[in-house]
Amino acid sequence: MNSSKTCFALVIGNRGFFPSSLLIEARNEMKEVLESLGHQVIMPDEKATAHGAVETPREGRIYAEFLQKHRGEYGGVILSLPNFGDETGAVEALRDCGVPIFIQAYPDELDKMAPELRRDAFCGKFSVMDVFTQYGLPFTSLTPHTVSPRSDAFVRNIEYFDRVCMVYNALKHSVIGAVGARTTAFKTVRIDELALQRNGITMETLDLSEIIARTGDMQNSSAVEQKAEVLRSLTNWDQVPQQAFDTLAKLGVVIDEVIEEYRMDALALRCWVEMQKQLNVSPCILLSELNQRGIPAACEVDVGNAVTMLALKAASGSPAACLDWNNNYGDDEDACILFHCGPVPSSLMTSKGQISDHLILANSVGEGCGYGCNTGRIAPVPFSFGSMLTEEGKLKFYLGEGEFTNDPIPQEFFGCAGVARIENLQEKLQTIGYLGHRHHTSITPGHLVKPVQEAMVKYLGYEVTLL
């Protein structure tokens, strides 16, 4: 699946002593509405079962076989109940579907309550939820309890469920690259690779020396020139030596090659101090370009935040960034400065940045050895944030919401930063610290915590602390 919206498998539930005349109508209406919202829809031919719906265990098996045949084509299932719906057939159809399930029930209309017209899906939805729970089959149910596909509430439901599916499918069988060993001083980003693997996340590790060697050996080519054009378009380079720019273009191509070779969905890069000492560059702008392209890229080999960025990016459909919990903002207890040296995607910045030397690392590696930091400011926008650690074989996240503001940051403040306003920030920082989370946090535009949490907890089995 390579779509900006989830492809849904649609199943229509039925119970024979309720009106069957509504079933074909529901098949057509649900498909039409979902496609109008930008989703592809798959389902068996209407002649495969009675009325194109699922009631009996035999019909459930027919639908299960259809799902098995099309596994990998759909990212979520919608069980629609135009009438009461049979629980046993639905369980048989969906118990092995392997993706999130949304249960939708049609509302009755008060002027259509005669036996030949009454749906009773209000009651039937409870019965399906009950039996699914008995079987340990996770599902999503949203408010209102019954909802017409033609309503605004249904549109909101589908948007929510789409985010759940996107997070689930992004993480379930993902590959995260760890490019370079963890910087010795940063025990804060230690990670349990086996815990990741047991939760369906493969971590591919590469030695940084290979990346540096490949960059040094790379000749000018069309790929290098194309990367150079992309980098020129992202930010201002007028203060950057040509050699540093050329090296960054080559390094960018090497990182792209590695992502393709290992089929990485996200990566975390060792970004200092070898890059500065051996290549005389900082890779911040390359991480910015990757993030803008939709490939989450975290600094300082923080694999936990690369995973979190992948989840947040999937939920929002927009780029993510990894930032430091960096500074207080005067005496304002509900505001702080979130910052990093330049990996923020351009779409999250107020304007084009300015490439500079690494003014912090210059104290240790010397001036002129760290060009590649993208200095600028983060645009005001509501955002979701989170982070992940591994502990005793478990993946543990926190999630929260805040807002980047227009509050000023001193001009001489190095890097790309924004003032973040988060309600009850001080208590939330205490929680983060006592849980042992990183000095980094991942962010993406929009308030999206609820569907991310549902995907992580209900369908992936992670532990989540809501802030």
C-alpha positions as MATLAB code, in Angstrom:
seq = 'MNSSKTCFALVIGNRGFFPSSLLIEARNEMKEVLESLGHQVIMPDEKATAHGAVETPREGRIYAEFLQKHRGEYGGVILSLPNFGDETGAVEALRDCGVPIFIQAYPDELDKMAPELRRDAFCGKFSVMDVFTQYGLPFTSLTPHTVSPRSDAFVRNIEYFDRVCMVYNALKHSVIGAVGARTTAFKTVRIDELALQRNGITMETLDLSEIIARTGDMQNSSAVEQKAEVLRSLTNWDQVPQQAFDTLAKLGVVIDEVIEEYRMDALALRCWVEMQKQLNVSPCILLSELNQRGIPAACEVDVGNAVTMLALKAASGSPAACLDWNNNYGDDEDACILFHCGPVPSSLMTSKGQISDHLILANSVGEGCGYGCNTGRIAPVPFSFGSMLTEEGKLKFYLGEGEFTNDPIPQEFFGCAGVARIENLQEKLQTIGYLGHRHHTSITPGHLVKPVQEAMVKYLGYEVTLL';
ca = [
       0.000    0.000    0.000;
       1.412    3.361   -1.007;
      -1.513    5.729   -0.649;
      -2.114    8.876    1.319;
      -5.379    7.323    2.522;
      -6.212    3.830    3.669;
      -7.728    1.283    1.316;
     -10.652   -0.277    3.183;
     -12.122   -3.742    2.876;
     -15.890   -3.375    3.306;
     -18.123   -6.074    4.794;
     -21.882   -5.739    5.123;
     -23.440   -7.489    8.096;
     -26.868   -9.141    7.927;
     -29.407  -10.952   10.079;
     -32.079  -12.574    7.964;
     -35.206  -11.758    9.918;
     -34.466   -8.039    9.564;
     -34.993   -6.230    6.249;
     -32.621   -7.530    3.580;
     -33.737   -4.892    1.091;
     -31.306   -2.448    2.694;
     -28.166   -4.526    2.152;
     -27.406   -3.838   -1.530;
     -28.289   -0.209   -0.938;
     -25.725   -0.078    1.890;
     -23.033   -1.739   -0.253;
     -23.454    0.898   -2.906;
     -23.839    3.843   -0.547;
     -20.852    2.987    1.665;
     -18.605    2.425   -1.336;
     -19.713    5.670   -2.964;
     -19.190    7.746    0.197;
     -15.812    6.206    1.049;
     -14.526    6.742   -2.473;
     -15.739   10.341   -2.389;
     -13.547   10.778    0.705;
     -10.503    9.531   -1.219;
     -10.426    5.896   -0.088;
     -10.218    2.834   -2.271;
     -12.730    0.124   -1.358;
     -12.581   -3.615   -1.973;
     -15.250   -6.267   -1.303;
     -16.423   -9.522   -2.862;
     -18.913   -9.526   -5.707;
     -22.475   -9.143   -4.416;
     -23.323  -12.587   -5.823;
     -20.697  -14.295   -3.646;
     -23.148  -14.346   -0.706;
     -26.839  -13.733   -0.129;
     -27.547  -10.068   -0.798;
     -23.792   -9.400   -0.982;
     -23.608   -9.524    2.837;
     -22.327  -11.775    5.629;
     -24.684  -13.578    7.998;
     -23.790  -17.247    8.357;
     -20.425  -18.799    9.263;
     -20.252  -20.144    5.698;
     -20.609  -16.630    4.303;
     -18.076  -15.445    6.852;
     -15.570  -17.978    5.547;
     -16.180  -16.794    1.988;
     -15.359  -13.262    3.083;
     -12.318  -14.435    5.099;
     -10.990  -16.195    1.999;
     -11.485  -12.984    0.036;
      -9.441  -11.064    2.608;
      -6.714  -13.685    2.571;
      -6.494  -13.466   -1.213;
      -6.188   -9.676   -1.050;
      -3.939   -9.419    2.008;
      -1.634   -6.436    1.689;
      -4.061   -4.504   -0.491;
      -6.198   -3.157    2.353;
      -5.180   -1.369    5.550;
      -8.410   -1.550    7.524;
     -11.828   -3.211    7.541;
     -15.193   -1.499    7.918;
     -18.027   -3.704    9.176;
     -21.238   -1.916    8.212;
     -24.535   -2.946    9.803;
     -27.530   -1.807    7.715;
     -29.667   -4.052    9.927;
     -29.063   -5.925   13.196;
     -26.203   -8.005   11.767;
     -25.125  -11.511   12.752;
     -22.248  -11.726   15.229;
     -21.070  -15.244   14.376;
     -20.729  -14.599   10.660;
     -18.885  -11.342   11.335;
     -16.401  -13.048   13.665;
     -15.779  -15.794   11.110;
     -15.146  -13.165    8.441;
     -12.808  -10.917   10.420;
     -11.063  -12.906   13.149;
      -7.904  -13.240   11.009;
      -8.096  -10.014    9.006;
      -4.892   -8.683   10.606;
      -5.841   -4.984   10.472;
      -7.969   -2.548   12.503;
     -11.757   -2.989   12.299;
     -14.333   -0.189   12.447;
     -17.922   -1.112   13.298;
     -20.519    1.241   11.798;
     -24.274    0.865   12.352;
     -27.011    2.567   10.377;
     -29.544    4.678   12.340;
     -33.249    3.980   12.287;
     -35.594    6.695   11.038;
     -38.627    7.426   13.186;
     -40.983    7.388   10.206;
     -39.694    3.973    9.110;
     -40.245    1.769   12.145;
     -42.612   -0.842   10.729;
     -41.233   -4.405   10.844;
     -40.439   -4.435    7.131;
     -38.390   -1.216    7.480;
     -36.902   -1.234   10.976;
     -33.141   -1.812   11.134;
     -32.382   -2.396   14.863;
     -28.683   -1.892   14.078;
     -28.503    0.164   17.294;
     -28.983   -3.080   19.231;
     -27.101   -5.251   16.765;
     -23.954   -3.174   17.143;
     -23.887   -3.952   20.857;
     -24.215   -7.667   20.089;
     -21.332   -7.594   17.607;
     -19.151   -5.637   20.041;
     -20.002   -8.133   22.778;
     -19.049  -11.198   20.754;
     -15.919   -9.583   19.303;
     -14.833   -8.880   22.879;
     -15.510  -12.506   23.841;
     -13.211  -13.620   21.009;
     -10.517  -11.113   21.928;
     -10.890   -9.435   18.533;
     -10.007   -5.716   18.806;
     -12.236   -3.204   17.069;
     -12.951    0.514   16.889;
     -16.338    1.982   17.777;
     -16.950    5.729   17.589;
     -19.722    8.128   18.473;
     -22.526    8.499   17.714;
     -23.488    4.861   18.260;
     -25.374    4.801   14.960;
     -24.355    7.059   12.090;
     -25.490    7.641    8.529;
     -22.779    7.476    5.849;
     -24.136   10.765    4.483;
     -23.510   12.637    7.737;
     -20.666   14.895    8.855;
     -20.232   12.637   11.874;
     -19.430    9.714    9.576;
     -16.808   11.799    7.780;
     -15.172   12.545   11.156;
     -15.345    8.853   12.078;
     -13.630    7.809    8.872;
     -10.948   10.460    9.268;
     -10.245    9.162   12.791;
     -10.231    5.507   11.744;
      -8.021    6.297    8.760;
      -5.420    7.731   11.160;
      -5.636    4.605   13.331;
      -5.021    2.427   10.278;
      -2.190    4.591    8.973;
      -0.334    4.394   12.298;
      -0.900    0.654   12.621;
       0.273   -0.130    9.101;
       3.246    2.244    9.306;
       4.601    0.551   12.431;
       3.495   -3.080   12.131;
       6.292   -4.280    9.842;
       8.555   -1.237    9.686;
      12.307   -1.033    9.155;
      14.255    1.581   11.104;
      17.843    2.362   10.183;
      20.448    3.099   12.856;
      23.237    4.755   10.892;
      26.265    4.831   13.137;
      26.717    3.707   16.720;
      25.106    5.578   19.572;
      27.285    8.501   20.626;
      29.029    7.314   23.800;
      27.887   10.286   25.862;
      24.232    9.814   24.901;
      23.052    6.913   27.026;
      19.707    8.697   26.813;
      19.053    7.096   23.412;
      19.829    3.480   24.281;
      17.334    1.062   22.764;
      16.473   -2.653   22.998;
      16.657   -4.029   19.477;
      15.004   -7.330   20.425;
      12.058   -5.514   21.992;
      11.583   -3.679   18.709;
      11.745   -6.899   16.700;
       9.227   -8.678   18.916;
       6.868   -5.828   18.181;
       7.313   -6.096   14.418;
       9.945   -3.365   14.013;
      13.220   -4.377   12.374;
      16.307   -2.304   13.192;
      19.050   -2.290   10.555;
      22.414   -1.019   11.800;
      25.192    0.440    9.652;
      28.669    1.576   10.579;
      29.205    5.272   10.032;
      32.612    4.587    8.520;
      30.888    3.001    5.509;
      28.785    6.116    4.981;
      31.813    8.384    5.228;
      33.852    6.191    2.866;
      31.070    6.023    0.275;
      30.705    9.790    0.415;
      34.436   10.272   -0.130;
      34.434    7.867   -3.077;
      31.361    9.321   -4.780;
      31.933   11.055   -8.092;
      29.840   13.823   -9.571;
      26.784   12.371  -11.286;
      23.231   13.208  -12.263;
      22.068   11.934   -8.864;
      24.463   14.295   -7.088;
      23.357   17.234   -9.242;
      19.697   16.449   -8.626;
      20.340   16.334   -4.891;
      22.198   19.640   -5.137;
      19.218   21.249   -6.862;
      16.872   20.003   -4.159;
      19.128   21.336   -1.410;
      19.492   24.726   -3.100;
      15.697   25.050   -3.228;
      15.183   24.339    0.463;
      17.249   27.031    2.157;
      19.879   29.752    1.799;
      23.479   28.732    1.149;
      25.161   32.077    0.566;
      27.517   31.700    3.542;
      28.555   28.110    2.775;
      31.852   27.106    1.141;
      31.384   25.249   -2.149;
      33.284   22.209   -0.892;
      30.929   21.791    2.068;
      27.888   22.104   -0.213;
      29.288   19.512   -2.632;
      30.026   17.125    0.231;
      26.507   17.468    1.589;
      25.018   16.716   -1.837;
      27.122   13.544   -2.093;
      26.322   12.531    1.475;
      22.635   13.016    0.720;
      22.865   10.649   -2.235;
      24.659    8.047   -0.098;
      21.965    8.219    2.575;
      19.279    7.853   -0.117;
      21.071    4.785   -1.453;
      21.230    3.209    1.991;
      17.533    3.883    2.593;
      16.719    2.156   -0.693;
      19.116   -0.758   -0.132;
      17.681   -1.607    3.294;
      14.101   -0.520    2.535;
      14.092    1.786    5.548;
      10.873    3.445    6.616;
      12.713    5.794    8.990;
      16.241    6.263   10.284;
      18.310    7.700   13.098;
      21.744    9.089   12.220;
      24.932    9.601   14.217;
      25.419   13.240   13.362;
      28.477   14.251   15.412;
      31.405   14.533   15.761;
      32.807   12.229   13.042;
      30.855   14.019   10.319;
      32.442   17.295   11.338;
      35.938   15.893   11.815;
      36.147   13.759    8.669;
      33.748   15.370    6.206;
      33.705   18.918    7.605;
      29.891   19.063    7.448;
      26.844   18.660    9.662;
      24.011   16.570    8.123;
      21.129   18.579    9.652;
      19.832   19.927    6.337;
      19.843   16.399    4.908;
      17.639   15.227    7.767;
      15.377   18.213    7.095;
      15.096   17.205    3.448;
      14.321   13.589    4.364;
      11.669   14.668    6.858;
      10.076   16.980    4.315;
      10.025   14.088    1.843;
       8.131   11.948    4.368;
      11.041    9.764    5.520;
      11.330   10.350    9.276;
      14.956   11.039   10.202;
      16.041   11.539   13.805;
      19.278   12.956   15.167;
      21.870   11.358   17.457;
      20.870    7.742   16.684;
      17.628    8.185   18.592;
      15.824    5.158   17.202;
      12.992    5.507   19.716;
      12.120    8.914   18.361;
      12.521    7.731   14.770;
       9.769    5.195   15.539;
       7.638    7.899   17.154;
       8.152   10.215   14.191;
       7.010    7.431   11.870;
       3.806    7.024   13.869;
       3.078   10.749   14.077;
       3.835   11.300   10.401;
       1.484    8.449    9.478;
      -1.297    9.935   11.592;
      -0.978   13.491   10.326;
      -0.021   12.853    6.718;
       2.501   15.664    7.254;
       6.232   15.676    8.044;
       7.526   15.099   11.559;
      10.588   16.405   13.372;
      12.739   15.360   16.328;
      13.485   18.227   18.730;
      15.197   18.839   22.063;
      13.316   19.816   25.184;
      15.779   22.670   25.282;
      14.991   25.868   27.186;
      12.558   27.471   29.563;
      10.799   30.523   28.140;
      11.394   33.153   30.775;
       9.030   32.705   33.704;
       6.180   31.260   31.622;
       5.600   27.831   33.166;
       3.410   26.607   30.301;
       5.919   27.458   27.563;
       9.357   26.231   26.535;
      11.694   26.339   23.557;
      11.876   23.215   21.410;
      14.977   23.207   19.225;
      17.413   21.296   17.117;
      20.313   22.184   14.875;
      18.339   22.051   11.642;
      16.448   18.807   10.878;
      13.052   20.558   10.905;
      11.192   20.042    7.586;
      10.782   23.216    5.578;
       6.975   23.045    5.713;
       7.141   23.509    9.498;
       9.324   26.625    9.285;
       8.210   30.254    9.064;
      10.432   30.814    6.022;
      13.553   29.483    4.344;
      16.373   28.911    6.770;
      20.034   29.848    6.573;
      22.765   27.209    6.430;
      25.481   27.894    8.977;
      28.459   26.345   10.657;
      27.704   24.286   13.761;
      28.218   27.061   16.279;
      28.035   24.721   19.266;
      30.362   21.992   18.022;
      32.790   24.623   16.726;
      34.030   24.862   20.304;
      35.358   21.295   20.071;
      36.035   20.603   16.377;
      36.958   24.083   15.218;
      35.260   26.736   13.124;
      34.288   25.941    9.546;
      34.015   22.181   10.153;
      30.263   21.868   10.608;
      28.386   23.588    7.778;
      24.916   22.090    7.280;
      22.899   23.412   10.232;
      19.658   24.978    9.031;
      18.933   27.973   11.245;
      15.376   29.313   11.316;
      12.146   29.340   13.304;
       9.255   26.907   13.624;
       5.916   28.194   12.337;
       2.988   28.649   14.739;
       0.766   25.591   14.500;
      -1.078   23.141   16.792;
       1.017   20.002   17.164;
       1.126   16.531   18.677;
       4.253   15.263   20.379;
       5.617   12.034   21.790;
       8.577    9.791   22.402;
       9.382    6.123   22.939;
      11.703    4.022   25.074;
      12.140    0.277   25.538;
      11.953   -1.238   28.994;
      11.809   -4.902   29.990;
      10.969   -5.925   26.439;
       8.131   -3.420   26.097;
       7.677   -0.357   23.899;
       6.591    2.572   26.053;
       5.416    5.892   24.633;
       4.109    9.175   25.904;
       1.836   11.367   23.785;
       0.634   14.929   24.207;
      -0.610   18.010   22.381;
       0.463   21.640   22.325;
       0.818   24.680   20.117;
       3.778   26.497   18.611;
       3.280   30.227   19.097;
       4.428   33.490   17.561;
       6.396   34.372   20.688;
       9.833   35.734   19.779;
      13.142   33.955   20.251;
      16.348   36.027   20.368;
      17.910   36.435   16.944;
      21.243   35.066   18.138;
      19.599   31.774   19.211;
      21.346   29.079   17.131;
      19.480   26.399   15.177;
      15.804   25.936   14.312;
      13.522   26.589   17.270;
       9.987   27.459   18.290;
       8.142   28.444   21.441;
       5.836   25.587   22.438;
       2.849   26.253   24.680;
       1.614   23.132   26.499;
      -1.041   23.196   29.192;
       0.292   22.103   32.606;
       3.762   21.802   31.083;
       5.611   21.567   34.382;
       3.627   18.538   35.556;
       4.051   16.891   32.166;
       7.808   17.437   32.229;
       7.891   15.789   35.641;
       6.020   12.787   34.251;
       8.375   12.524   31.267;
      11.417   12.693   33.522;
      10.208   10.194   36.101;
       9.305    7.710   33.367;
      12.884    7.898   32.091;
      12.130    9.302   28.654;
      14.617   10.970   26.344;
      15.686   14.599   26.110;
      14.137   14.521   22.622;
      10.497   14.708   21.607;
       8.932   14.108   18.202;
       6.348   16.496   16.762;
       3.937   16.736   13.829;
       1.197   19.252   12.958;
      -2.319   18.731   14.301;
      -3.927   17.370   17.454;
      -3.929   13.643   16.744;
      -3.202   11.917   20.040;
      -6.408    9.862   20.343;
      -6.141    7.854   17.093;
      -2.389    7.385   17.617;
      -3.021    6.063   21.105;
      -5.769    3.734   19.886;
      -3.546    2.259   17.176;
      -0.641    1.792   19.579;
      -2.532    0.356   22.546;
      -5.478   -1.526   21.051;
      -3.944   -2.905   17.870;
      -0.168   -2.942   18.463;
       0.005   -3.713   22.189;
       2.293   -0.840   23.168;
       2.112    1.042   26.444;
       1.127    4.725   26.170;
       1.065    7.459   28.774;
      -1.200   10.356   27.807;
       0.053   13.719   29.018;
];
